[in-house]
Amino acid sequence: MSKLRVALIGAGIARAHIAGFAANIGLFDLPVLCSLDPERGRPMAEKHGIPDFTTSFDEVLERDDIDVIDICTPPNSHFELSEKSLRAGKHVICEKPLFGSIEEVDRMEGIVAETGRTLMPIFQYRFGAGVQKLRHLIALDLTGEAFLTSIETHWWRGPDYYAVPWRGKWATELGGGLLGHAIHAHDMLNYVHGPSSEAFAYGKTLVNPIEVEDTMALSVKMRNGSIASLSVTLGSREEISRLRFCFRNLVAESNRAPYNFDADPWTFIAGDAAHQKRIDDALKGFEPHEDGYARQFALFHEALASDGELPVTLLDARNALELVTAGYCSQRTGIPCRLPITPDHPLYKSWQP
C-alpha cells in the first residue's frame, strides 16, 4: 500500500499524533490540519510542515486526497465527526475517550459495517516496551495464573487546567478522572487479562470545583478469575502511574513515570532463581518496536494494507468504556455492577448524571 494521507482534526493532543506519524514517514503524509482555533492550529501546521490549514471540517471531508481522518478534538464531538468521516468514505482514527456511551460504540459498529471503512480508537500505551514484555512472558506461559492487579493513576490537575472551557463538565468532557485520565492505565487491565466481570466503586469530586469526579477507587473482578484494585486522583502532588501484576510465578511492575508508564524499565521478579533465569533468558530475545503512537500507527497502516485486524478495535474501546460505565453505576447505586453492559442496563445509553 502507498502512503496513507491523513487529515488531522484538532490542535491539542494532535501534536503527539504528528510525532507518531513523523516516525513513520514512509507510511503517512499529512496534507492538512483542521482546527476551530486558528491561533493554535495555523502555527502548528507551519511548524510541522503541513501544507494546508483550515477551520472547515466539511471542507476536509470533500477533499479527494484524504484517506484517513484523525480526530483529536474534545470528547463530545467524537461520535459526530467519526460518523461524518466514515460516511464520506474516509477511515478514522479517534482519540480517547472514544464516545460517551456503550450505545454509541454499538451504533458505530453498525456504521463501520455499513460504510466498509475502518475506525481505530487510540490506546497507544498498549505498545510500550514494558507491557509488551509482559505480554511476551504470558504468551510463553512463564507467568502462571493471575491473582491480583493494582493500578494507580495519581496525577495533579489544578485550576489552570480547568480554565479550558470544555474541561470538567459532563456535557463536553463526558466524565472525570475515571474516563479522561485513567482510561489508558485501566485499558492495560483488559489488554493483559481480558474483560472485566464486575466492579464496585467509590468516587468523589475533592480537588477542584468541577462537575465531574476527580478521585475514584474501584475493586474489579476479572473474567479470568483474578481481581484488581484501581485508583485515580487528580490531587496527587507527586505524579505517578504504577501498574503491578501478581501472577503465580512472577510479579511484573511498571516504572512510575506518570505519562510513560508503559515503557522500560519494568521489573519482572520470579519466586526462585531457576524461574528468574527462564524469565531473563526469554526477555533477552525480545526486541521491542518503536512504541506508543508510532507503533500503533504503523500497525494501522499494516492492517489496512493486508486487510487484517486493527491493532486497537471497537471491541477494545467497548471493554474499556464498560468498566467506566460500571464505575459510574456502582458509585451512584452503592452496589457492585455486573458486566458486560447490555442494552437493558440503565446506563447503556449514557452514564451522564
C-alpha positions as CSV (number, residue, x, y, z in Angstrom):
1,M,0.0,0.0,0.0
2,S,1.2,3.5,-0.8
3,K,1.3,6.3,1.8
4,L,-2.0,7.0,3.7
5,R,-2.9,10.6,3.5
6,V,-4.1,11.9,6.9
7,A,-6.2,14.9,7.9
8,L,-5.6,16.0,11.5
9,I,-8.6,17.4,13.3
10,G,-7.8,19.4,16.3
11,A,-4.7,21.3,17.6
12,G,-4.2,19.9,21.1
13,I,-3.2,16.2,21.5
14,A,-2.7,16.3,17.7
15,R,0.9,17.3,18.4
16,A,1.6,13.8,19.8
17,H,0.0,12.3,16.7
18,I,2.2,14.4,14.4
19,A,5.2,12.9,16.1
20,G,3.8,9.4,15.7
21,F,3.2,9.9,12.0
22,A,6.7,11.5,11.6
23,A,8.2,8.3,13.0
24,N,6.5,6.5,10.1
25,I,7.4,9.0,7.4
26,G,7.4,6.3,4.7
27,L,3.8,5.3,5.5
28,F,1.9,8.6,6.0
29,D,1.5,12.1,4.6
30,L,-0.2,14.9,6.4
31,P,-1.7,17.2,3.8
32,V,-4.0,19.3,6.1
33,L,-4.7,20.3,9.7
34,C,-8.1,21.4,10.6
35,S,-8.9,23.3,13.9
36,L,-11.5,25.8,15.1
37,D,-8.7,27.6,16.8
38,P,-6.5,29.2,14.1
39,E,-4.3,30.8,16.7
40,R,-3.1,27.4,17.7
41,G,-3.8,25.4,14.6
42,R,-2.1,27.5,11.9
43,P,1.3,27.8,13.8
44,M,1.2,24.0,14.5
45,A,0.7,23.3,10.8
46,E,3.5,25.7,9.8
47,K,5.9,24.3,12.5
48,H,5.5,20.7,11.2
49,G,5.4,21.4,7.5
50,I,1.7,20.5,7.0
51,P,0.9,22.3,3.7
52,D,-2.8,23.3,4.4
53,F,-4.7,24.7,7.3
54,T,-8.5,25.1,7.5
55,T,-11.2,25.8,10.1
56,S,-13.8,23.9,8.0
57,F,-14.3,20.2,8.7
58,D,-16.7,19.9,5.8
59,E,-14.0,21.2,3.5
60,V,-11.7,18.4,4.7
61,L,-14.4,15.8,4.0
62,E,-14.8,17.0,0.5
63,R,-11.1,16.5,-0.4
64,D,-10.3,13.5,-2.5
65,D,-6.6,13.5,-1.4
66,I,-7.5,12.3,2.2
67,D,-7.7,8.7,3.2
68,V,-7.9,9.0,7.0
69,I,-9.5,11.4,9.3
70,D,-7.6,11.6,12.6
71,I,-9.9,13.1,15.3
72,C,-8.1,14.9,18.2
73,T,-11.0,17.1,19.4
74,P,-12.9,17.4,22.7
75,P,-14.7,14.1,23.6
76,N,-18.3,15.3,23.0
77,S,-17.5,15.8,19.3
78,H,-16.0,12.3,18.6
79,F,-19.2,10.4,17.6
80,E,-20.5,13.0,15.1
81,L,-17.1,13.6,13.5
82,S,-16.4,9.9,13.2
83,E,-19.8,9.2,11.6
84,K,-19.4,12.0,9.1
85,S,-15.9,10.9,8.2
86,L,-17.0,7.2,7.7
87,R,-20.0,8.3,5.5
88,A,-17.6,10.4,3.5
89,G,-15.6,7.3,2.6
90,K,-12.7,8.0,5.0
91,H,-11.1,5.7,7.5
92,V,-11.0,7.1,11.1
93,I,-8.5,7.3,13.9
94,C,-10.1,8.7,17.1
95,E,-8.6,9.8,20.4
96,K,-9.8,8.7,23.8
97,P,-12.3,8.6,25.3
98,L,-13.9,7.3,22.1
99,F,-17.6,8.1,22.8
100,G,-20.0,8.9,25.6
101,S,-21.8,5.6,25.9
102,I,-21.8,1.9,25.2
103,E,-24.8,2.5,22.9
104,E,-22.7,4.9,20.7
105,V,-20.0,2.2,20.4
106,D,-22.6,-0.3,19.3
107,R,-24.1,2.1,16.8
108,M,-20.7,2.9,15.4
109,E,-20.0,-0.7,14.8
110,G,-23.1,-0.8,12.5
111,I,-21.9,2.4,10.7
112,V,-18.5,0.9,10.2
113,A,-20.1,-2.3,8.7
114,E,-22.4,-0.2,6.5
115,T,-19.7,2.1,5.1
116,G,-17.0,-0.5,4.7
117,R,-14.5,1.8,6.3
118,T,-12.4,1.3,9.4
119,L,-12.3,3.1,12.8
120,M,-9.3,2.7,15.2
121,P,-9.6,4.0,18.7
122,I,-6.4,5.3,20.3
123,F,-4.8,3.2,23.1
124,Q,-1.2,3.9,22.4
125,Y,0.1,2.8,25.8
126,R,-0.5,-0.8,24.8
127,F,2.6,-0.7,22.6
128,G,5.1,0.3,25.2
129,A,8.1,-1.9,25.6
130,G,7.4,-2.8,29.2
131,V,3.8,-4.1,28.8
132,Q,4.9,-5.8,25.6
133,K,7.5,-7.7,27.5
134,L,4.8,-8.8,30.0
135,R,2.6,-10.0,27.1
136,H,5.6,-11.9,25.7
137,L,6.1,-13.7,29.0
138,I,2.4,-14.6,29.2
139,A,2.5,-16.0,25.6
140,L,5.4,-18.2,26.7
141,D,3.4,-19.4,29.7
142,L,6.0,-18.1,32.1
143,T,3.7,-16.1,34.4
144,G,1.2,-18.7,35.7
145,E,-2.3,-17.7,36.6
146,A,-3.1,-14.2,37.5
147,F,-4.0,-13.3,41.2
148,L,-4.1,-9.5,41.7
149,T,-3.5,-6.4,39.7
150,S,-3.1,-2.9,41.2
151,I,-3.2,0.2,39.1
152,E,-2.5,3.8,40.4
153,T,-3.1,6.9,38.3
154,H,-2.2,9.7,40.7
155,W,-1.8,13.0,38.9
156,W,-2.2,16.7,39.6
157,R,-4.7,19.0,37.9
158,G,-5.2,22.5,39.3
159,P,-7.4,25.4,38.4
160,D,-5.4,26.4,35.3
161,Y,-6.1,23.0,33.7
162,Y,-9.9,23.6,34.1
163,A,-9.7,27.1,32.7
164,V,-10.1,25.4,29.3
165,P,-13.9,25.8,28.9
166,W,-14.8,22.2,27.9
167,R,-12.9,20.6,30.7
168,G,-14.6,19.5,34.0
169,K,-18.1,19.5,32.5
170,W,-20.3,16.4,31.9
171,A,-21.7,17.7,28.6
172,T,-18.3,18.3,27.0
173,E,-15.6,16.2,28.8
174,L,-18.2,13.4,29.3
175,G,-16.6,12.3,32.6
176,G,-13.8,13.0,35.0
177,G,-10.6,11.2,36.1
178,L,-12.0,7.7,35.5
179,L,-12.9,8.5,31.9
180,G,-10.4,11.1,30.7
181,H,-7.2,10.4,32.7
182,A,-7.1,6.8,34.0
183,I,-8.7,5.1,31.0
184,H,-5.3,4.3,29.4
185,A,-4.0,2.6,32.5
186,H,-7.2,0.8,33.1
187,D,-7.2,-0.3,29.4
188,M,-4.0,-2.2,30.3
189,L,-6.0,-4.3,32.7
190,N,-8.1,-5.5,29.8
191,Y,-5.2,-5.8,27.5
192,V,-3.3,-8.1,29.9
193,H,-6.2,-10.0,31.5
194,G,-9.2,-9.7,29.1
195,P,-12.6,-8.2,30.0
196,S,-13.8,-7.3,33.5
197,S,-16.9,-9.1,35.0
198,E,-17.9,-6.8,38.0
199,A,-16.9,-3.5,39.5
200,F,-17.6,-1.7,42.8
201,A,-16.6,2.0,43.1
202,Y,-16.4,5.0,45.3
203,G,-15.9,8.3,43.7
204,K,-15.9,12.0,44.7
205,T,-15.1,15.5,43.5
206,L,-12.5,16.6,46.0
207,V,-9.7,18.6,44.3
208,N,-11.4,21.3,42.2
209,P,-14.9,22.8,42.0
210,I,-15.9,21.0,38.8
211,E,-18.9,18.9,37.8
212,V,-17.2,15.6,37.2
213,E,-15.3,13.3,39.7
214,D,-11.6,13.8,40.2
215,T,-11.0,10.9,42.7
216,M,-12.2,7.3,42.4
217,A,-11.3,3.9,43.8
218,L,-12.5,0.6,42.2
219,S,-12.5,-3.1,43.1
220,V,-12.8,-5.2,40.0
221,K,-13.4,-8.9,39.2
222,M,-11.9,-10.2,36.0
223,R,-13.4,-12.9,33.8
224,N,-10.1,-14.8,34.1
225,G,-10.7,-15.2,37.9
226,S,-8.3,-12.6,39.1
227,I,-9.2,-9.4,40.9
228,A,-7.9,-5.8,40.6
229,S,-7.6,-2.6,42.6
230,L,-7.7,0.6,40.6
231,S,-7.4,4.2,41.9
232,V,-7.3,7.5,40.2
233,T,-6.9,11.0,41.7
234,L,-6.1,14.4,40.2
235,G,-5.0,15.6,43.6
236,S,-1.6,13.9,43.9
237,R,1.3,16.4,44.3
238,E,3.7,13.7,43.4
239,E,2.5,12.5,40.0
240,I,2.9,8.8,39.4
241,S,1.4,6.0,37.4
242,R,2.1,2.4,38.6
243,L,0.9,-1.0,37.4
244,R,1.6,-4.1,39.3
245,F,0.6,-7.6,38.2
246,C,0.8,-10.5,40.6
247,F,0.9,-13.9,39.0
248,R,1.7,-17.3,40.5
249,N,5.2,-17.4,39.0
250,L,6.2,-13.7,38.9
251,V,5.4,-10.1,39.8
252,A,5.6,-7.6,37.0
253,E,5.7,-3.9,37.9
254,S,5.9,-0.8,35.7
255,N,8.0,2.3,36.2
256,R,6.3,5.2,38.0
257,A,6.5,7.8,35.2
258,P,3.1,9.4,35.1
259,Y,2.9,9.7,31.3
260,N,5.3,7.0,30.2
261,F,4.4,4.1,32.4
262,D,4.2,1.6,29.5
263,A,7.8,1.9,28.6
264,D,11.0,0.5,30.1
265,P,12.1,0.0,32.8
266,W,9.7,-2.7,34.1
267,T,10.7,-5.3,36.6
268,F,9.9,-9.0,36.4
269,I,10.6,-10.8,39.7
270,A,10.2,-14.6,40.0
271,G,9.9,-16.7,43.1
272,D,13.2,-18.6,42.7
273,A,16.4,-18.4,40.9
274,A,15.7,-21.1,38.3
275,H,12.5,-19.4,37.1
276,Q,14.2,-16.0,37.2
277,K,16.7,-17.3,34.7
278,R,13.9,-18.5,32.4
279,I,12.3,-15.1,32.5
280,D,15.6,-13.3,32.0
281,D,16.5,-15.6,29.1
282,A,13.1,-15.0,27.5
283,L,13.5,-11.3,27.7
284,K,17.0,-11.3,26.2
285,G,15.5,-12.4,22.9
286,F,12.7,-9.8,23.0
287,E,13.2,-6.8,20.6
288,P,10.6,-4.1,21.3
289,H,9.5,-2.0,18.3
290,E,9.1,1.8,18.3
291,D,6.3,2.3,20.9
292,G,3.4,4.5,21.6
293,Y,1.6,6.3,18.8
294,A,4.3,5.5,16.3
295,R,3.8,1.7,16.8
296,Q,0.0,1.9,16.8
297,F,0.0,4.0,13.6
298,A,2.5,1.6,11.9
299,L,0.2,-1.3,12.8
300,F,-2.8,0.6,11.5
301,H,-1.1,1.0,8.1
302,E,-0.2,-2.7,8.1
303,A,-3.8,-3.7,8.9
304,L,-5.2,-1.6,6.0
305,A,-2.5,-2.9,3.6
306,S,-3.2,-6.6,4.5
307,D,-6.9,-6.3,5.2
308,G,-6.0,-7.6,8.7
309,E,-7.3,-6.8,12.2
310,L,-6.7,-3.3,13.5
311,P,-4.2,-3.1,16.4
312,V,-7.0,-1.5,18.6
313,T,-10.6,-2.3,17.8
314,L,-14.1,-1.0,18.7
315,L,-14.4,-4.0,21.0
316,D,-11.3,-2.9,22.9
317,A,-12.9,0.5,23.3
318,R,-16.1,-1.1,24.4
319,N,-14.4,-3.1,27.1
320,A,-12.7,0.0,28.5
321,L,-15.9,2.0,28.4
322,E,-17.8,-0.8,30.0
323,L,-15.5,-0.5,33.0
324,V,-16.1,3.2,33.1
325,T,-19.9,2.7,32.9
326,A,-19.7,0.1,35.7
327,G,-17.7,2.5,37.8
328,Y,-20.2,5.3,37.5
329,C,-23.1,2.9,38.0
330,S,-21.6,1.5,41.2
331,Q,-20.6,4.9,42.5
332,R,-24.2,6.1,42.3
333,T,-26.0,3.0,43.4
334,G,-23.7,1.8,46.1
335,I,-23.7,-1.7,44.9
336,P,-21.5,-3.8,42.5
337,C,-22.2,-3.5,38.8
338,R,-22.0,-6.6,36.6
339,L,-20.5,-6.6,33.1
340,P,-21.0,-6.7,30.2
341,I,-23.2,-3.7,29.8
342,T,-26.2,-4.7,27.7
343,P,-29.0,-2.6,26.1
344,D,-31.2,-3.2,29.1
345,H,-28.7,-1.7,31.5
346,P,-29.8,1.7,32.9
347,L,-26.6,3.4,31.8
348,Y,-26.3,1.7,28.4
349,K,-27.4,4.9,26.6
350,S,-25.4,7.3,28.8
351,W,-23.5,7.4,32.1
352,Q,-24.3,11.2,32.3
353,P,-25.9,12.0,35.7
